[in-house]
């Protein structure tokens, strides 16, 4: 029915009742129409009798009213239709009762007013589904109000790999950050506010949106701390840390705002640690002529000897990230956790400019030396967990560091070089292996990076963390990052986690290659789309991931 403009001044002609008497609990029928020559009292009396006969309701049960519109105007013209009926019904009426009454009213009004039923509009005063009579039949409001302007989104467009953005790198990072709501790293309302301000493929808007919320939440944390609300302050500082971290993810070492945002994020986490009653302790681990940053996380301050999980990231994570991803969950189960950042990671690359190294045992051995000096660590129950490129770094360390009893990788990486080459044309690999055509390699790499935002983010991060001036130089360095000569030396029992649709540097396939080559006692655990764990390191599903990984370790370390 076309939209009408109603200019109405209700000219009450009194309550025209067929039976007299008003009982507030009884049904009421209010008819509204344009000025007419009809004898409305006679009309309502006749309608009352007909409705009573059709429905079996006594006439004394229903009160009828008639009111008059001054005019009904449609397309600038005065018209004499439709006729409106507002129906008040008691709560004990069933849907069938209501619909039967509407049909009886329509029939009677058509008979006694001469108005065609298709121009009689009846609805209950607070209409529920099935309580509207329009265009000659009972219908629903959903049908009456018409279809939405936009068609429903296809289910494929609502899949995880389309989460919020078309920019694959934005999808990756958003899944990561949204997942941390489960462990205190974010709040859904804040996240949706942030992402609503991000323009697809626009990294500057990404930075502004995340950084703006980080500043706001940090200010709130300071307010809480100042007013003595330590728990709220810690929670807000943790979220601010995550938001600062997300804001600088695309800035690396090229924009000074990136370093400032990273440092603000770490400082916010340190503020939160200071409010943890000693359960999150910042540490400095002696390493060669410097130190590595880390956090020693404990379930309590009892000093009880416990199994200890060493946790490290891969290419682009930080120690603060790992606290949310698994550290807080491991501590709940009774583990000590030493979360650390090695060369190429976190503070070590940001502040010291120390790049990744392939002989990762030179990093992990000092970490083990440090942790075994902690009085609450049971030296016989130490495990090492590595994410992403940590799937190469951890096995490499385990091949030579024998004080670690269990190893977990998510996922395994047999060759960092092989995995990276899956993202480029075959001629890139051939040229790198032949140590020639450097300019061609760099040109081909630039073309692929420009076409694929997520690849651009991945390679740009590697150029910085490996301190390589060009893609060609990076690829030459990556050739050393292989387990070919060391995987046979691993004796620690290992869990190899994998994600079925992980396409970051061929990770899904690399995980299978690694597992098949591993000769030590081993377990293979694959996550898939049935619970949203199909992407790299189960992005967006940290609870699902940590539950399965820690269950495996619980059965062995028995915290």
C-alpha positions in Angstrom: 0.0 0.0 0.0 1.4 3.4 -0.9 2.6 5.7 1.8 0.0 8.3 2.8 0.4 11.5 4.6 -2.2 11.8 7.4 -3.2 15.2 8.7 -5.5 14.2 11.6 -7.4 16.1 14.2 -9.6 13.6 16.0 -13.2 14.8 16.2 -14.6 12.5 18.8 -18.3 11.7 18.2 -18.5 9.9 21.5 -18.3 6.3 22.3 -20.8 4.6 20.0 -21.4 1.3 21.8 -23.8 -1.4 20.7 -24.4 -2.7 24.2 -23.5 0.1 26.5 -21.2 -0.2 29.5 -17.4 -0.1 29.5 -15.2 -2.8 31.1 -11.5 -1.8 30.7 -10.3 -5.4 30.5 -12.6 -6.2 27.5 -11.6 -5.8 23.8 -12.1 -2.4 22.2 -12.5 -1.6 18.5 -11.5 1.9 17.4 -12.5 2.8 13.8 -10.9 5.9 12.1 -12.2 7.3 8.9 -12.6 10.5 6.8 -15.8 12.6 7.3 -18.7 10.6 6.0 -22.5 10.8 5.8 -22.8 7.3 7.3 -24.9 6.8 10.4 -21.9 5.6 12.5 -24.1 4.5 15.4 -26.1 2.3 13.2 -23.0 1.1 11.4 -21.3 0.1 14.6 -24.4 -1.5 16.0 -24.7 -3.7 12.9 -20.9 -4.5 13.0 -21.3 -5.5 16.6 -24.1 -7.9 15.8 -22.2 -9.4 12.8 -18.9 -9.8 14.7 -20.7 -11.5 17.6 -22.4 -13.9 15.3 -19.2 -14.7 13.4 -16.9 -15.2 16.5 -19.3 -16.3 19.2 -18.3 -13.4 21.4 -21.1 -11.7 23.2 -21.9 -8.1 22.1 -21.4 -6.9 25.6 -17.8 -8.1 25.5 -16.6 -5.6 22.8 -16.8 -1.8 22.9 -16.8 0.1 19.6 -15.5 3.6 18.9 -15.6 5.8 15.8 -13.3 8.8 15.3 -12.9 11.0 12.3 -9.7 12.2 10.4 -10.0 15.7 9.0 -8.3 14.5 5.8 -6.2 11.7 4.2 -3.9 13.2 1.6 -2.0 11.1 -1.0 0.2 12.7 -3.7 -1.2 16.0 -2.8 -4.8 14.9 -3.3 -7.6 14.4 -0.8 -8.8 10.7 -0.8 -11.4 8.8 1.1 -9.5 5.7 2.0 -8.3 3.6 3.7 -10.4 2.9 6.8 -8.3 2.2 9.9 -9.1 -0.1 12.8 -7.1 -0.2 16.0 -7.9 -3.3 17.9 -7.3 -3.7 21.6 -7.3 -7.3 22.7 -6.8 -9.0 26.0 -3.6 -11.0 26.7 -5.5 -14.3 26.9 -6.6 -14.2 23.3 -4.8 -16.8 21.1 -3.4 -15.9 17.7 -6.4 -17.7 16.2 -8.8 -15.6 18.3 -7.2 -12.4 17.2 -7.1 -13.4 13.5 -10.7 -14.6 13.5 -11.8 -11.3 15.1 -9.9 -9.3 12.5 -11.5 -11.2 9.6 -15.0 -10.8 11.1 -14.5 -7.1 11.6 -13.3 -6.7 8.0 -16.3 -8.5 6.6 -18.7 -6.5 8.7 -17.2 -3.2 8.0 -17.2 -3.9 4.3 -20.8 -4.8 4.4 -22.0 -1.8 6.4 -19.7 1.0 5.2 -19.3 0.1 1.6 -15.5 0.2 1.8 -13.8 -2.6 -0.1 -11.9 -4.9 2.3 -8.6 -4.2 0.5 -8.9 -0.7 1.8 -9.6 -1.7 5.4 -6.5 -1.8 7.6 -6.7 -3.5 11.0 -4.0 -4.0 13.5 -3.7 -4.8 17.2 -2.6 -1.9 19.3 0.7 -3.7 20.0 0.9 -5.8 16.9 2.6 -9.2 17.1 3.4 -11.4 14.0 0.1 -12.5 12.3 -1.9 -9.6 13.9 -2.3 -7.3 10.9 -5.2 -7.3 8.4 -4.3 -5.5 5.2 -5.1 -5.8 1.5 -7.9 -8.2 2.2 -6.0 -10.7 4.4 -4.3 -11.4 7.7 -0.5 -11.0 7.4 2.6 -10.2 9.3 4.4 -6.9 9.9 7.5 -8.4 8.3 5.6 -8.9 5.1 3.9 -5.5 5.2 7.1 -3.5 5.7 8.6 -4.9 2.6 12.1 -6.1 1.7 15.3 -4.5 2.8 17.1 -2.2 0.3 20.1 -4.5 0.2 20.0 -8.2 -0.5 21.3 -10.5 2.3 25.1 -11.0 2.2 26.1 -14.3 0.6 27.4 -16.8 3.2 30.8 -16.8 1.5 31.1 -13.1 2.2 30.5 -13.7 5.9 33.3 -16.2 6.2 36.2 -15.7 8.5 38.5 -14.9 5.6 36.3 -11.9 4.8 36.1 -10.7 8.4 35.3 -6.9 8.3 37.7 -6.1 5.5 38.7 -7.0 1.9 42.4 -6.2 2.8 43.8 -9.7 3.7 46.3 -8.1 6.1 43.5 -6.3 7.9 41.5 -9.5 8.2 44.6 -11.3 9.6 45.2 -8.6 12.2 41.6 -8.1 13.1 41.0 -11.8 13.8 44.1 -11.7 16.0 43.0 -8.8 18.1 39.3 -9.7 18.3 40.4 -13.2 19.5 42.1 -11.6 22.5 38.8 -10.5 24.0 38.6 -14.0 25.6 41.8 -13.4 27.6 41.5 -9.7 28.6 43.3 -8.1 25.7 40.3 -6.3 24.2 36.7 -5.4 24.6 34.2 -6.0 21.8 32.6 -2.6 21.9 36.0 -0.9 21.7 37.1 -3.2 18.9 34.0 -2.5 16.8 34.4 1.2 17.4 38.0 1.0 16.2 37.3 -1.0 13.1 34.4 1.1 12.1 36.9 4.0 11.7 39.3 2.0 9.5 39.1 2.4 5.7 39.8 -0.7 3.8 43.4 -0.9 2.4 44.2 2.4 4.2 47.1 1.8 6.7 47.0 5.4 7.9 43.4 5.1 9.0 44.3 1.7 10.7 47.0 3.5 12.8 44.7 6.4 13.7 41.8 4.3 14.8 43.8 1.8 16.9 46.0 4.5 18.4 43.1 6.8 19.3 41.4 4.0 21.3 44.7 3.0 22.9 45.2 6.6 24.2 41.6 6.7 25.4 41.8 3.4 27.3 45.2 4.3 28.8 43.8 7.5 30.1 40.9 5.5 31.7 43.4 3.2 33.3 45.3 6.1 34.8 42.1 7.5 36.2 41.2 4.1 37.7 44.7 3.7 39.2 44.6 7.3 40.7 41.2 6.7 42.3 42.3 3.4 43.9 40.6 0.9 41.5 43.6 -1.4 40.9 41.7 -4.2 39.3 40.0 -2.0 36.8 43.3 -0.1 36.1 45.1 -3.4 35.4 42.4 -4.5 33.0 42.4 -1.2 31.1 46.2 -1.1 30.9 46.2 -4.6 29.4 43.7 -3.6 26.7 45.6 -0.3 26.0 48.8 -2.4 25.5 47.1 -4.5 22.9 45.6 -1.5 21.0 48.9 0.3 20.9 50.5 -2.8 19.6 47.9 -3.2 16.8 48.3 0.4 15.8 51.9 0.1 14.8 51.8 -3.3 13.1 52.4 -1.8 9.6 55.0 0.8 10.6 58.1 -1.3 11.4 61.1 0.9 11.5 60.0 3.3 8.8 57.8 5.7 10.7 58.8 7.1 14.1 55.2 6.8 15.3 55.6 3.0 15.0 58.4 2.9 17.7 56.5 5.3 19.9 53.3 3.3 19.7 55.2 0.0 20.4 56.9 1.5 23.4 53.6 2.9 24.7 52.1 -0.5 24.4 55.0 -2.1 26.3 54.8 0.6 29.0 51.1 0.0 29.4 51.8 -3.7 29.9 54.5 -2.9 32.5 51.9 -0.7 34.3 49.5 -3.7 34.3 52.3 -6.0 35.5 52.9 -3.6 38.4 49.3 -4.1 39.5 49.5 -8.0 39.3 50.7 -8.5 42.9 54.0 -10.0 41.6 52.3 -12.6 39.3 53.7 -10.8 36.2 57.4 -10.0 36.7 59.4 -8.2 34.1 62.8 -9.9 33.7 66.1 -9.3 31.8 67.8 -12.5 30.6 71.6 -12.4 30.1 72.4 -13.0 26.4 75.9 -12.6 25.0 76.9 -8.9 25.7 73.3 -7.7 26.3 70.0 -8.9 27.7 66.7 -10.2 26.4 63.4 -8.9 27.6 60.8 -11.2 29.1 58.1 -11.8 31.7 58.0 -14.4 34.4 54.4 -15.2 35.0 53.3 -17.3 38.0 49.9 -18.6 39.2 50.6 -17.1 42.7 53.3 -16.0 45.1 53.6 -19.2 47.0 57.0 -20.1 45.7 55.9 -23.7 45.1 58.0 -25.6 42.5 56.0 -26.0 39.3 56.3 -27.1 35.7 57.5 -24.2 33.6 56.5 -23.3 30.0 59.0 -21.3 28.0 57.0 -19.3 25.4 58.4 -17.5 22.4 56.9 -15.9 19.3 58.0 -16.1 15.7 58.3 -13.4 13.0 56.1 -10.6 14.2 54.8 -11.2 17.7 55.9 -9.7 21.0 56.1 -11.0 24.6 53.0 -9.0 25.4 51.0 -10.7 22.6 52.0 -14.1 24.0 50.7 -13.2 27.5 47.2 -12.9 26.0 47.5 -15.8 23.5 48.5 -18.4 26.0 50.4 -17.1 29.0 47.4 -16.1 31.2 45.7 -19.5 30.4 48.8 -21.5 31.3 49.2 -19.7 34.6 45.6 -20.5 35.4 46.4 -24.2 35.1 49.4 -24.0 37.5 52.3 -23.4 35.2 55.1 -20.9 35.6 55.6 -19.1 32.2 58.8 -17.5 31.0 57.8 -15.4 28.0 60.8 -14.1 26.2 61.9 -12.2 23.1 64.9 -13.2 21.1 66.9 -11.6 18.3 64.5 -10.2 15.6 61.6 -10.0 18.1 60.0 -7.3 20.2 62.3 -5.1 22.2 65.4 -6.9 20.8 64.8 -5.6 17.3 63.0 -2.3 18.3 65.6 -1.1 20.7 68.8 -3.1 20.0 68.4 -3.7 16.2 69.6 -7.3 16.7 68.2 -9.5 13.8 67.1 -13.1 13.7 69.7 -15.8 13.7 69.4 -19.3 12.4 71.3 -21.1 15.2 68.5 -20.5 17.7 70.0 -22.8 20.4 72.4 -19.9 21.1 69.3 -18.0 22.2 67.4 -20.7 24.1 70.4 -22.0 26.1 70.8 -18.7 28.0 67.0 -18.7 28.6 67.2 -22.1 30.1 70.2 -21.1 32.2 68.1 -18.2 33.5 64.9 -20.1 34.2 66.6 -22.9 36.1 67.9 -20.4 38.6 64.4 -19.5 39.6 63.5 -21.3 42.9 59.9 -22.1 41.9 61.0 -23.9 38.7 61.0 -27.8 38.6 64.0 -28.5 36.4 62.6 -31.8 35.3 59.4 -30.3 34.0 60.3 -27.7 31.4 58.6 -27.2 28.0 59.3 -24.9 25.1 56.5 -23.5 22.9 56.9 -21.5 19.7 54.4 -19.9 17.4 54.6 -19.2 13.6 58.2 -19.0 12.6 58.9 -20.3 16.1 58.0 -23.6 14.5 61.5 -23.5 13.0 63.3 -21.8 15.9 62.0 -24.1 18.7 63.0 -27.4 16.9 66.4 -26.0 16.0 67.0 -25.2 19.7 65.7 -28.6 20.9 68.2 -30.3 18.6 71.0 -29.0 20.8 69.5 -27.9 24.1 68.6 -31.2 26.0 67.4 -29.8 29.3 63.9 -29.2 27.8 61.7 -32.2 28.1 58.8 -31.3 25.8 58.4 -29.1 22.7 55.3 -27.6 21.2 55.2 -25.9 17.8 52.2 -24.1 16.2 52.9 -25.0 13.5 56.1 -26.8 12.5 58.4 -25.2 9.9 61.0 -27.5 8.2 62.4 -24.7 6.0 61.6 -21.0 6.3 63.1 -20.4 2.8 60.9 -23.1 1.2 57.8 -21.7 2.9 58.5 -18.2 1.8 59.1 -19.2 -1.8 55.6 -20.6 -2.1 54.4 -17.0 -2.3 56.5 -16.1 -5.3 57.0 -17.3 -9.0 59.3 -20.2 -9.5 61.9 -18.1 -11.2 62.5 -16.2 -7.9 63.6 -19.4 -6.2 65.8 -20.5 -9.2 67.6 -17.1 -9.3 68.2 -17.1 -5.5 69.5 -20.6 -5.5 71.8 -19.8 -8.4 72.9 -16.5 -6.6 72.2 -14.4 -9.7 69.7 -12.0 -11.2 69.4 -9.9 -8.0 67.6 -7.1 -9.8 65.1 -9.4 -11.4 64.4 -11.1 -8.0 63.7 -7.7 -6.4 61.5 -6.6 -9.2 59.4 -9.8 -9.1 59.1 -9.6 -5.4 58.0 -6.0 -5.5 55.3 -6.9 -8.1 53.9 -9.7 -5.9 54.0 -7.5 -2.8 52.1 -4.7 -4.5 49.4 -7.1 -5.6 49.0 -8.8 -2.2 48.7 -6.6 0.9 49.2 -9.5 3.3 52.4 -10.6 1.5 53.7 -7.0 1.5 53.1 -6.9 5.3 54.9 -10.3 5.7 58.0 -9.5 3.6 58.3 -5.9 4.9 58.4 -7.3 8.4 61.1 -9.8 7.4 63.2 -7.2 5.8 63.3 -5.3 9.0 63.6 -8.2 11.5 66.4 -9.9 9.4 68.0 -6.5 8.7 68.1 -7.3 5.0 68.3 -4.3 2.6 66.4 -6.1 -0.3 64.2 -9.1 -0.9 67.1 -10.9 -2.6 69.3 -10.4 0.4 66.5 -11.6 2.7 66.0 -14.8 0.7 69.7 -15.5 0.8 69.6 -15.3 4.6 66.6 -17.5 4.8 68.4 -20.4 3.1 70.2 -21.1 6.4 66.9 -21.4 8.2 66.3 -25.1 7.6 66.1 -28.2 9.8 67.6 -30.5 7.2 70.8 -31.1 9.2 69.3 -30.9 12.8 65.9 -32.4 12.9 67.4 -35.9 13.5 69.0 -34.6 16.7 65.7 -33.8 18.4 64.9 -36.2 21.3 62.3 -34.2 23.3 58.7 -35.3 22.9 56.8 -32.9 20.6 53.3 -31.7 19.8 52.9 -30.4 16.3 49.8 -28.2 15.9 48.6 -27.3 12.5 45.8 -25.2 10.9 44.1 -26.7 7.9 43.8 -23.5 5.9 47.1 -21.8 7.0 48.6 -20.2 3.9 51.1 -18.0 5.6 54.4 -19.0 3.9 53.0 -22.4 3.2 52.6 -23.1 6.9 50.0 -25.9 6.6 52.2 -27.9 4.3 55.4 -27.0 6.2 53.8 -28.4 9.3 53.1 -31.8 7.7 56.6 -31.9 6.2 58.1 -31.2 9.6 56.0 -33.8 11.4 56.8 -36.5 8.9 60.5 -35.8 9.1 60.5 -35.7 13.0 61.9 -38.9 14.5 61.3 -38.1 18.2 58.1 -39.1 20.0 55.4 -36.9 18.5 51.7 -36.0 18.3 50.0 -34.2 15.4 47.1 -31.9 16.2 45.2 -30.2 13.3 42.7 -27.4 13.8 40.0 -26.9 11.1 37.0 -24.7 10.2 34.5 -26.6 12.3 35.4 -24.3 15.3 37.1 -21.4 13.5 40.7 -22.7 14.1 41.6 -23.1 10.4 43.9 -20.0 10.1 47.5 -19.2 11.0 48.1 -20.1 14.6 44.4 -20.4 15.1 44.0 -16.6 14.9 40.7 -15.5 16.4 40.4 -18.7 18.5 43.0 -18.5 21.3 40.8 -20.3 23.8 40.3 -23.3 21.4 44.0 -23.3 20.7 45.3 -23.0 24.3 42.9 -25.6 25.6 44.1 -28.2 23.2 47.8 -27.4 23.5 47.8 -27.2 27.3 45.7 -30.4 27.6 48.5 -32.2 25.8 51.1 -30.7 28.2 48.9 -31.3 31.3 48.9 -35.0 30.6 52.7 -35.0 30.7 53.8 -32.2 33.1 50.9 -32.6 35.5 50.9 -29.1 37.0 
